[in-house]
Amino acid sequence: ELPRLLYTIKTKEQQHYFNTQSLTFFLFYNQSPWEMLHRHKRSWVWNQFFVLEEYTGEEPLYVGKLHSDVDKGDGKVKYVLSGEGSTSIFTIDENTGDIHATKRLDREEQAYYTLQAQAVDRITNIPVEPRSEFLVKVQDINDNEPKFMDGHYMAGVPEMSALGTMVVQVAATDADDPTYGNSARVVYSIISGQPYFSVEPKTGVIRTALPNMDREVKDQYVLVIQAKDMVGQMGGLSGTTSVTITLTDVNDNPPRFSLLESLPVASVVARVKAVDADIGPNAEMEYRIMEDGPGLFNITTDEDTQEGVIILQKPLDFETKNSFNVRIEATNRNVDPAFVHLGSFSDTTSVKVTVEDVNEPPVYSTQLSRMGVSEDARVGTSIGKVSAHDPDSSNSAIRYSIDRNTDLERFFNVDALSGVISTAKPLDREVNSVHNLTILAMEKDPTKIGKCFVAITVLDINDNAPVFAIEYETLLCENAAPGQVIQTISAVDKDEPPSGHRFYFSLPVSVAGNTNFTLRDNKDNTASIVTKRGGFRRREQMLYRLPVLIVDSGSPALSSTNTLSMNVCACDSDGVAQSCGAVPYILPAGLSTGALVAILGCIITLLVMVLLIVSMRRKKKEPLILEEERDVRENIVRYDCEGGGEEDTEAFDMVALRNLNVIRDPKVRQNFPELRQQICCDKKKKMNN
């Protein structure tokens, strides 16, 4: 028996999804086999479809297929879909019965849609199958994380509670389908709050994980609890909440006299009072400390109340001694000898003083450290180490850092755990020879900070070449004689030691053989520039440049070439420069500046007039090329034979003159006068005849 209404899955993605989820879609009939054989009207019953939520593909999502065995594939049957979302969400191909979802569906908004299917005759619209109702169920995916709806939790538990005492229960909800898969199965874990508390994975119950927690040590804890779906497996979604747990007090401490070890010197520790039945001066008291306290404590008398006031004289140190049993004696100030026989006029008492520990900042073994590092040290070179310790009994771990206000350019680093200081950038002694750093030491309490100071000296290497000590302005007299010293030069070097350098001066090989100057090293870190000749003239050369090579005595030695500029000057007989540089042009005597300006103005005026005249003449010239009718050459008559009277005024033929080829031919041009004479003679004879 074949089902008459079929459901098919065509896309690979849907087929893979439904296969992996082990889904089975049942299409069944209400009719018995006997009814199916004898019924004339074909009826059908539909069950349900499944569609995956949050589908994000570009094409419409294929849902399923409607098909009736009445449909023979000849196009006579049309499929019709109606119900929830039949036009806005779901579409059907009326020819094939394919159903598609055109929008992304969200199971948390609507879990299923009720639709009706109908197969009708395409021409008459008469149903060929009875209307069938079916469901399109939105299949859940894990797209919602667990959420703690109660927000932040506040809880309390008595201090000194036993291990495993319940504190509070947290609960998270997941909007995914709890009946399908593990998308809504949540487990709990504690992210922050161990080892003091624990949480049960399935129930979310928080319990104490340590016994005898002391409120006087720490009274409040903040826990971070995580809820994760997919039973905590990888890929699950999670949410967190915070739980503040306060330890409530129980009476677990007896009363004590106690002092903080940070109590300042000269503070009042306690007051004691001896009782005397007398009055006035007879009841005045004097107190003194007898045991376990002299030097550390002092006691004075309050004249108004006759109390003994115990005062701290030295700083307390819990780590050295944390309790004192101070014995105090009270004595009458004014004792009457007549009544001494009645007994002692004094009494003693003991005061137990307990010192409480205070979290003190870390202490360095030395407050000032001096270190040295070469300026060519590589980045990361270790320079030295600082060391601090926690003076408290807890002996907490120390972390080190550099106060960056003392190392703005971050030349150095300090290892947070070991305290080793190292270079972080290349150093240059010539820029900064000493770096003063402040190293900070911190423990768990960030407000408790210990400080020490480190002076790092940058050690010099020979990395700077010597240069001229100043920018020299050298003057060379035109009347300088050969062998004359015209300049003494010296050098400086940025490297150490400033007063211990040895410099060597010479001329480079390229100019050592010049004929103008030579250099003499004076062996005292100076050198003299000496002329080789005389007769220097500004008109020939007004500036000379002489390169000078300077070498220092470092290891390795460094050198530089510096150029000395010398201006040629006119000097008097004492060698004092009168004028230097270019020779000025000397004006003729008797002509003032005004006269020169007037002459120049006249010259310019004449030039302008000449230019105007030339321009006007060019505009008035006749064109060089004339029209043929006005060619004046037609009226020119010239020949060497006798004239014939008025008839000679007739114009002769100009064809020969206008023949350019004839004119341009050198031979013709050479014989042109003879030709013209022959023409004239022939014409004369003709006229005479």
Secondary structure, DSSP 8 states (H G I E B T S, - for coil): ---SB-----SHHHHHHHHHTT-------SS-HHHHHH-SS------EEEEETT---SS-EEEEE--BTT--SSS-EEEEEEETTTTTTEEE-TTT-EEEE-S---TTT-SEEEEEEEEEETTT--BSS--EEEEEEEE--S----B-TT-SEEEEEETT--TT-EEEE---B--S-TTSTTTT--EEEEEESTTTEEE-TTT-EEEE-SSS--TTT--EEEEEEEEESGGG-TT--EEEEEEEEEEE--S------EEETT--TT-EEEEE----S--GGGG-EEEEEEES-BTTEEEEEETTTTEEEEEE-S---TTT--EEEEEEEEEESS--GGGGGG--SEEEEEEEEEEE------EES-SEEEEEEETT--TT-EEEE--EE--STT----EEEE-GGG-TT--EEE-TTT-EEEE-S---TTT-SEEEEEEEEE-SSTT-EEEEEEEEEEE--S----EESS---EEEETT--TT-EEEEEEEE-SSS-TT----EEE--TTTTT-SSEEEEE-SSSEEEEEES-----TTT-SEEEEEEEEE--SSS--EEEEEEEEEEEEE-TTS-EEEESS------TT--HHHHHHHHHHHHHHHHHHHHHHHHHHHH---SS--GGG-GGGG----SS---GGGGGS----HHHH-HHHHH-HHHHHTHHHHHHHHHHHHHHHHH-
